[in-house]
């Protein structure tokens, strides 16, 4: 990013280029260059026993580019859902992919995404109500839906991952709420749900003018699902909370994984795919500009939720307080606790608030090691200050021997060129093969790592 971002932005702003970078993607790419740089400010952690301290640089809090901030958001989302939202009941993952002809509209039309997701959730709830024995007409499901705008090969691929409680809830006059578990589910049930989702989405896109009627009839006649793919084989048992958290981290994962990225040479990068693609490839070979272009296209638009609550888990649902993980065990597993009778002592609900997680607690949750433990005496450290003013930042960094100025950003530059004997400038095909936009090396090195 430090070496090639300004060149990429200059190319995007040229008049001859058809594809322009979106403003929110440009802001996030530029903010990433300030993430983790001590020169822009930091927090100070100190041990009260021995006086040992260290500095933690501020983060950019990006949504798609920064691996560190994305990992924090992924872990925080999964921890919040496990601790405060999803009750100790079996959860099933439903994954829906649409044909490429419809994905084009999902990538550019917010209302198309809302329509397709609503139809998908409605059909899941319809199936759960039909297959849960004894469910009434007012039974509701509970789900958390994740909107993925990316594929595993850094491509644009809008699809849905939905974690659904495997059953339905309905009001009960005695207990307040009752949970009815789903019967066994097989492949034929998933195929029936997929057929109904396919028919309704094609009809809805046709009514909105996004799909021609003749094209809709043609797509309805396609075999093998007509490009629609539905999977509901992953199921987490009620007592497997760690497994549920791993599943939620997978659903809330960022567009790309930094550990899969590897430098091949100066001008080429390798991105290892998690599984072979349709053509059998297991890796992508990209130039730095191609990698930045793919990442910029995957930055989600602002002011749009990346996961949504549905049914009894919706924010204003009447039964939400009685079925979430913040309820008592009696409420979560069977229903709510019986009403209090005269003469009995009042029972207290657990005092838990779904507050933001501290970064240290999230790291301890992932790596099973608390980062604020003093390496010298083993005492718990605490954050004692946040330094943001330029003058104190410079004095502290000079004292510990760290650079007080941020790393230099390479300016925009063109492809390499050579002079022949006559003085003409040209691209030598015999000496230069590959990407014509390969950038020459800058005259200085870049290093964002903290080495103390």
C-alpha positions in Angstrom: 0.0 0.0 0.0 2.8 2.5 0.9 4.6 1.7 -2.4 1.7 1.6 -4.9 -1.5 3.3 -3.5 -0.8 6.8 -4.8 -0.1 5.4 -8.3 -3.4 3.4 -8.1 -5.3 6.5 -7.1 -3.7 8.6 -9.8 -4.8 6.0 -12.4 -8.3 5.9 -11.0 -8.6 9.6 -11.3 -7.4 9.7 -15.0 -10.1 10.6 -17.5 -9.3 7.6 -19.8 -10.1 5.0 -17.1 -13.7 3.8 -17.1 -13.8 2.4 -13.6 -13.5 5.0 -10.9 -12.8 4.2 -7.2 -15.6 5.0 -4.9 -15.0 7.8 -2.3 -15.5 5.5 0.7 -13.1 3.0 -0.7 -10.4 5.7 -1.2 -10.9 7.0 2.3 -10.5 3.5 3.8 -7.3 2.8 1.7 -5.8 6.1 2.9 -6.8 5.5 6.5 -5.1 2.1 6.5 -1.7 3.8 5.9 -2.1 5.5 9.3 -3.1 2.3 11.2 -0.7 1.0 13.8 1.8 4.0 13.3 3.0 5.3 16.6 3.7 8.7 15.1 0.0 9.3 14.8 -0.7 8.7 18.6 -0.9 5.8 20.9 -2.1 4.4 24.2 0.3 3.6 27.1 0.0 0.5 29.2 1.9 0.4 32.5 2.5 -2.1 35.3 1.9 -0.7 38.7 4.3 -3.1 40.4 7.5 -3.0 38.5 6.9 0.1 36.3 7.2 -1.8 33.0 5.2 -0.2 30.2 4.7 -0.4 26.4 2.8 1.6 23.7 -0.1 0.5 21.6 -0.7 2.5 18.4 -4.1 3.6 17.3 -6.0 1.6 14.7 -7.9 2.8 11.6 -11.1 0.9 12.4 -11.6 0.1 8.8 -14.2 -2.3 7.4 -12.4 -4.2 4.6 -8.7 -3.3 4.2 -7.0 -3.5 7.5 -6.4 -7.1 8.7 -6.0 -6.1 12.3 -9.2 -4.0 12.5 -11.2 -6.6 10.5 -10.1 -9.4 12.9 -11.2 -7.3 15.9 -14.6 -6.6 14.3 -15.0 -10.3 13.5 -14.1 -11.5 17.0 -16.2 -8.8 18.6 -19.3 -9.6 16.5 -19.0 -13.3 17.2 -18.5 -12.7 21.0 -21.5 -10.4 21.2 -23.8 -12.8 19.4 -22.7 -15.7 21.6 -22.8 -13.9 24.9 -25.8 -11.6 24.5 -28.0 -12.7 21.6 -28.2 -16.4 20.6 -29.6 -18.6 23.3 -28.2 -22.0 24.2 -30.3 -23.8 21.5 -29.3 -25.6 18.3 -28.3 -23.3 15.4 -28.2 -24.1 11.7 -26.4 -22.2 9.0 -28.2 -21.5 5.7 -26.2 -20.2 2.8 -27.8 -18.9 -0.4 -26.0 -18.0 -3.6 -27.8 -16.5 -6.6 -27.0 -16.7 -10.4 -24.5 -14.3 -11.8 -27.1 -12.5 -13.8 -28.8 -11.4 -10.5 -25.6 -10.8 -8.6 -24.9 -7.8 -10.8 -28.0 -6.1 -9.3 -27.2 -7.2 -5.8 -23.8 -5.5 -6.0 -25.3 -2.1 -7.1 -28.9 -2.0 -5.7 -29.5 -1.8 -2.0 -33.2 -2.5 -2.4 -32.4 -5.6 -4.4 -30.3 -7.0 -1.6 -33.1 -6.2 1.0 -35.7 -7.9 -1.2 -33.7 -11.1 -1.8 -32.7 -11.4 1.8 -36.3 -10.8 3.0 -37.6 -13.5 0.7 -34.9 -15.9 1.9 -35.6 -15.3 5.6 -39.4 -15.6 5.1 -39.0 -19.0 3.4 -36.8 -20.3 6.1 -39.3 -19.3 8.7 -42.1 -20.8 6.7 -40.2 -24.1 6.6 -39.5 -24.1 10.3 -43.1 -23.4 11.2 -44.3 -26.2 8.9 -41.7 -28.8 10.2 -42.0 -27.9 14.0 -44.7 -30.1 15.6 -47.4 -28.1 17.3 -46.3 -24.7 16.0 -49.2 -22.2 15.8 -50.0 -19.6 13.2 -48.1 -16.9 15.2 -44.9 -18.8 15.7 -41.7 -16.9 14.8 -38.1 -17.9 14.0 -34.9 -16.3 15.2 -32.0 -15.6 12.9 -28.9 -13.4 12.3 -28.2 -12.8 8.6 -24.7 -11.9 7.2 -24.4 -10.2 3.8 -21.2 -11.3 2.1 -20.2 -9.1 -0.9 -17.0 -11.1 -1.7 -15.9 -14.6 -2.7 -12.9 -16.6 -1.6 -10.8 -15.6 -4.6 -11.1 -11.8 -4.0 -14.0 -11.6 -6.4 -17.3 -9.8 -6.2 -19.9 -12.4 -5.1 -22.9 -11.2 -3.1 -24.5 -14.0 -1.1 -26.0 -14.6 2.3 -25.0 -16.6 5.4 -27.9 -16.9 7.9 -27.5 -18.5 11.4 -31.0 -19.7 12.3 -32.1 -21.1 15.6 -33.3 -24.6 14.7 -36.9 -24.2 15.8 -39.6 -21.6 16.4 -40.9 -19.6 19.3 -44.4 -18.7 20.2 -46.2 -17.0 23.1 -47.4 -19.2 26.0 -49.9 -18.0 28.6 -48.2 -20.0 31.4 -44.5 -19.5 30.7 -44.5 -16.4 28.5 -42.7 -18.0 25.6 -42.3 -21.6 24.4 -39.6 -23.1 22.1 -40.6 -25.8 19.6 -37.6 -27.7 18.2 -37.4 -28.6 14.5 -37.8 -32.2 13.4 -35.0 -33.9 11.4 -34.1 -32.1 8.2 -32.9 -33.8 5.0 -31.8 -32.7 1.5 -35.3 -32.7 0.1 -36.3 -30.0 2.6 -33.5 -27.8 1.5 -34.4 -28.4 -2.2 -38.0 -27.4 -1.5 -36.9 -24.2 0.2 -34.5 -23.4 -2.6 -37.3 -23.9 -5.2 -39.6 -21.5 -3.4 -36.8 -18.9 -2.9 -35.9 -19.2 -6.6 -39.5 -18.7 -7.8 -40.1 -15.7 -5.5 -36.8 -13.9 -6.2 -37.2 -14.2 -9.9 -40.8 -12.9 -9.7 -39.7 -10.0 -7.4 -36.8 -9.0 -9.7 -39.2 -9.1 -12.7 -41.7 -6.8 -10.9 -38.9 -4.3 -10.1 -37.8 -4.1 -13.7 -34.5 -5.7 -13.1 -35.3 -8.8 -15.1 -37.2 -9.2 -18.3 -40.3 -11.5 -18.2 -38.8 -13.7 -21.0 -35.6 -14.0 -19.1 -37.4 -14.9 -15.9 -39.3 -17.7 -17.7 -36.0 -19.0 -19.2 -34.3 -19.0 -15.8 -37.2 -20.8 -14.2 -36.8 -23.6 -16.8 -33.1 -24.1 -16.1 -32.1 -27.4 -14.5 -29.9 -28.0 -11.4 -31.4 -25.1 -9.5 -31.0 -22.5 -12.2 -27.9 -21.0 -10.7 -29.4 -20.8 -7.2 -27.5 -22.8 -4.6 -28.7 -23.4 -1.0 -26.8 -25.3 1.7 -28.2 -26.1 5.2 -26.0 -29.0 6.3 -24.0 -27.2 9.1 -25.7 -27.5 12.5 -24.3 -26.5 15.9 -25.7 -28.3 19.0 -27.1 -26.3 21.9 -24.2 -27.0 24.3 -21.4 -26.3 21.7 -20.9 -22.6 22.4 -17.3 -22.6 21.2 -18.4 -24.2 17.9 -21.1 -21.6 17.5 -18.5 -18.8 18.1 -16.2 -20.3 15.4 -19.2 -20.5 13.0 -20.1 -16.8 13.7 -16.5 -15.8 13.1 -16.6 -17.5 9.8 -19.8 -15.7 8.9 -18.4 -12.3 10.1 -15.0 -12.8 8.4 -13.3 -10.0 6.3 -13.1 -10.1 2.5 -9.5 -11.4 2.5 -7.0 -13.1 4.8 -3.6 -11.5 5.2 -1.9 -14.8 6.0 -2.8 -16.1 2.5 -0.9 -13.3 0.9 2.7 -13.9 0.0 5.3 -12.0 -2.0 6.6 -13.8 -5.0 9.1 -11.2 -6.1 9.3 -7.4 -6.3 6.4 -7.0 -8.8 4.2 -10.1 -8.1 2.2 -11.3 -5.2 0.6 -14.7 -4.6 -2.8 -15.1 -2.9 -3.4 -18.7 -1.8 -7.1 -19.8 -2.2 -8.8 -21.7 0.6 -10.0 -24.3 -1.9 -9.4 -24.9 -5.7 -11.5 -22.7 -8.0 -13.7 -23.9 -10.9 -10.7 -24.0 -13.1 -8.6 -25.9 -10.6 -6.4 -23.0 -9.6 -5.2 -22.9 -6.0 -3.6 -19.5 -6.0 -3.8 -16.1 -7.7 -0.7 -14.3 -9.1 -1.4 -10.5 -9.0 0.6 -7.3 -9.4 0.4 -4.8 -6.5 -2.0 -2.6 -8.5 -4.3 -5.5 -9.3 -4.4 -6.5 -5.6 -5.3 -3.0 -4.5 -7.9 -2.8 -7.2 -9.6 -6.0 -6.0 -9.5 -4.9 -2.4 -10.9 -1.5 -3.3 -13.9 -3.2 -5.1 -14.7 -5.3 -2.0 -14.9 -2.3 0.5 -18.6 -2.3 1.6 -20.6 0.8 1.1 -21.1 3.1 4.2 -24.2 3.3 6.3 -25.2 -0.3 5.5 -25.4 -3.1 8.1 -23.2 -6.1 7.4 -25.4 -8.4 9.6 -29.1 -8.1 10.5 -31.5 -9.6 13.1 -34.7 -11.3 12.1 -37.8 -12.7 13.9 -37.7 -12.9 17.6 -34.1 -11.6 17.6 -35.1 -8.3 15.8 -34.6 -5.2 17.9 -38.3 -4.4 18.5 -39.5 -8.0 18.7 -41.9 -8.5 21.7 -40.2 -11.8 22.6 -36.6 -10.7 22.2 -36.0 -10.1 26.0 -37.3 -13.6 26.8 -35.3 -15.6 24.3 -31.9 -14.0 24.0 -28.8 -15.2 25.8 -29.2 -12.4 28.3 -32.4 -14.2 29.7 -32.2 -16.7 32.5 -31.5 -20.3 31.8 -35.2 -21.2 32.3 -36.2 -18.6 29.8 -33.6 -19.6 27.2 -34.2 -23.3 27.1 -37.8 -23.8 27.9 -39.5 -20.5 28.1 -39.6 -17.8 30.7 -39.7 -18.4 34.4 -43.2 -18.7 35.9 -44.9 -15.6 37.3 -44.0 -14.7 40.8 -46.7 -15.5 43.5 -47.5 -13.6 46.6 -45.2 -14.2 49.5 -42.2 -15.3 47.4 -39.0 -13.4 47.3 -38.5 -11.5 44.1 -36.0 -13.2 41.7 -33.3 -11.1 40.1 -32.4 -11.3 36.4 -28.7 -11.5 35.6 -27.1 -8.1 35.5 -25.3 -8.1 32.1 -25.0 -5.4 29.6 -24.0 -5.9 25.9 -21.3 -3.3 26.1 -18.3 -3.0 23.7 -15.5 -5.5 24.3 -12.1 -4.3 25.2 -9.4 -5.1 22.7 -7.4 -7.0 25.4 -10.4 -9.2 26.2 -10.9 -10.1 22.6 -7.2 -11.0 22.2 -7.4 -13.2 25.3 -10.6 -14.8 23.9 -8.9 -15.7 20.6 -5.3 -16.6 21.6 -6.1 -17.7 25.2 -3.5 -15.3 26.6 -4.2 -12.0 28.3 -2.0 -9.3 26.6 -2.0 -7.0 29.6 0.0 -9.3 31.7 3.4 -7.8 32.7 6.2 -10.0 31.1 8.5 -9.0 34.0 6.5 -9.7 37.2 3.2 -11.2 35.9 1.0 -8.5 37.3 -2.0 -7.2 35.3 -1.2 -4.0 33.5 -3.6 -1.2 32.7 -4.0 1.6 30.2 -2.8 4.8 31.9 -2.9 7.4 29.1 -3.8 8.1 25.5 -1.3 10.4 23.9 -2.5 12.3 20.8 -0.7 15.7 20.8 2.2 15.9 18.4 4.7 17.3 20.9 4.4 14.6 23.6 4.3 11.9 20.9 7.5 13.1 19.4 9.3 13.4 22.8 8.3 9.9 23.9 9.2 8.3 20.6 12.6 10.0 20.5 13.2 8.8 24.1 12.6 5.1 23.3 14.3 5.3 19.9 11.3 5.0 17.6 10.7 7.1 14.5 8.8 10.2 15.4 7.6 10.8 11.8 5.3 8.4 9.9 6.8 6.3 7.1 7.1 8.0 3.7 4.4 7.3 1.1 5.7 6.7 -2.4 4.3 9.3 -4.9 2.5 8.3 -8.0 4.8 7.2 -10.8 4.6 5.7 -14.2 5.8 2.4 -15.7 9.5 1.9 -16.2 11.1 3.2 -19.4 14.6 3.0 -20.9 16.6 5.2 -23.4 18.0 3.8 -26.6 21.1 5.0 -28.3 19.3 7.8 -30.0 17.8 9.1 -26.8 14.2 7.9 -27.5 12.3 6.6 -24.5 10.5 3.3 -25.1 9.4 0.0 -23.4 11.8 -2.7 -24.4 9.7 -5.9 -24.9 12.8 -8.0 -24.9 14.0 -6.7 -21.6 10.6 -6.1 -20.0 7.7 -8.6 -20.1 4.6 -8.8 -17.9 2.4 -6.1 -16.5 2.9 -2.8 -18.4 2.0 -0.9 -15.2 4.7 -2.5 -13.0 6.2 0.3 -10.9 9.9 1.0 -10.5 11.3 0.7 -7.0 11.3 3.8 -4.8 14.5 5.3 -3.7 13.8 4.6 0.0 12.6 1.6 2.1 9.4 1.2 4.0 9.0 -0.5 7.3 6.0 -0.1 9.6 7.1 -2.7 12.1 7.9 -1.7 15.7 11.4 -3.1 16.5 11.8 -2.3 20.2 
